[in-house]
Amino acid sequence: MQDLSPRRLSFVLSFVLLCLTSTRGGGQQPEAVIAIVGATLIDGNGGPPVRGATVVVRGERIAAVGPGTRVAVPEGARIIDGVGRYLTPGFVDANVHVSIYSGLENFARYQDRFTDVAIEAAQRHLKVGVTTVRDSYGMIAPLAAAREAFRTGKAIGPRLLFAGNIVGWGGPWSFSFTGRPPENLSLLQEQMNDAITRGGGEELVNMEPDSLRAAIDRYLDLGVDFLKFGGTSHFGYPVFIGFSERAQQVIVDAVHARGLVAETHSTTPEGLRISLMAGVDLVQHPEVLDVPVSDALVRLFVERGVVCGMLSNTITGKPWADYLKRRTREDSARVARQDSARALGARARTEAELRRDRGDVGLGIRRANAEKLIRGGCITAIATDNYLGLAPEFRRDPKPDWQEPGLGSLAAIEGLVELGMTPLQAITAGTKHGAMASKALRDYGTIEPGKFADLLLLGADPTVDIRNIRKLELVMKSGAVVDVGALPTVRIWTRP
């Protein structure tokens, strides 16, 4: 066993006591008053860290923040020793998928456990310090049940917000989602398509404004926290525009009339422009284009203050290193094909041949687009697309860490530094900008009086090495210290 210094031992015992005394029933409840004393404060606003800070938490919210010389510790407060540690806001992932939305095997085997699976995946985010997640495509019923369990304290979990379907798309076996005609589907597949779309599917693309507005209102009445629509189709080449300019304006206006966030998946330059002009608040993965993003589009993002939900976990780190190795092999193969073509005599190359010769350039374009959006001053949040994938018993190969719940969120914050941000900017993107993605900055995203006490205590300085966000010593969600060792409380995907 590792030896502990007296100060370290005191911290560990204090943390264990907090976990034990704050757990009641299925959830965790906040202490009356907690003071975190002596930590270096990184408040999420992007300013320089404050050493020797004190943060006072009353119930669910932050009561006072500042240098220890100015903030008094209330009498009777439970004190957490933060000396030598670094305090940040809880992380926010603006694009996850915690419910089952794909894999016929998953649907068939776990029909009676949809809510448990969603709770488990959400808890895996909280376990590593992601205190708020936004689920942007999934099944409404289990997501609503998981949200209610977290809100009422029946289960421990992060703040869970969800959109349900991507409006205008079908379910997981639809043409708009897969790029393939939905032929010879089983009854279960059709039922699961319907369970996800809930009246917000492909049929909306054929509606005129009055009918579309009514359909959007009916969909919002289902209790979603925000609305995401398909400005373009999902997969395939080429990608097609989904809703017209007039239709997108109707959708955005209807959502804003409810005071909710309107966001889009639009992955062509013109589809993206239409969505921006319609007034969306957030674009998921705006870097995902088949061509370089234009200066004009970057200006539109900045001028309109639209949040860029970026897939930085998929274009940095190991995915990027693997891509560079693959490109080297593909470049050699392309040269060989070109030499062979010249030996057969000169002729015009077909468009398909030229496309094959270009090889897999998609990741390179996406990374360059992400770098350009960041340099241009876009408001960037992490939006990882972390997903469940197949249950362990159905997988041939392990799912990569950078797409796993929680771990992918950390990889995304680290990846932003690789894309050109400073560590402080990356932390701001992973906290404050995530709250802005839900128009919820008044409640969380930074460490300021009046906001929910979503706090992380790190054992090493993340401004020196962003990978220190993994050195997590304490998680607090809405004033309650979380026993991360007990998460997930139900193990289905994460069972041994």
Buried (B, 14 or more C-beta within 10 A) or exposed (E): EEEEEEEBEEBEEBBEEBBEEBBEEBBBBBBEBBBBBBBBBBBBBBEEBBEBBBBBBBBBBBBBBBEBEEBEBBEEBBBBBBEBBBBBBBBBBBBBBBBBBBBBEBBEBBEEBBBBBBBBBBBBBBBBBBBBBBBBBBBBBBBBBBBBBBEEBBBBBBBBBBBBBBBBBBBBBBBBBBBEEBEEBEEEBEEBBEBBBBBBBBEBBEBEBEEBBEBBEEBBEBEBBBBBBBBBBBEEEEBEBBBEBEBBBBBBBBBBEBEBBBBBBBBBBEBBBBBBBBBBBBBBBBBBBBEEBBEEBBEBBBEEEBBBBBBBBBBBBEBBEEBEEEBEEBEEEBEEBEEEBEEEEEEEBEEEEEEBBEBEBBBBBBBBBBBBBBEBEBBBBBBBBBBBBBBEEEEEEEBBBBBBBBBBBBBBBBBBBBBEBEBBBBBBBBBBBBBBBBBBBEBBBBBBEEBBBBBBBBBBBBBEBBBBBBBBBBBBBBBBBBBBEEBBBBEBBBEE
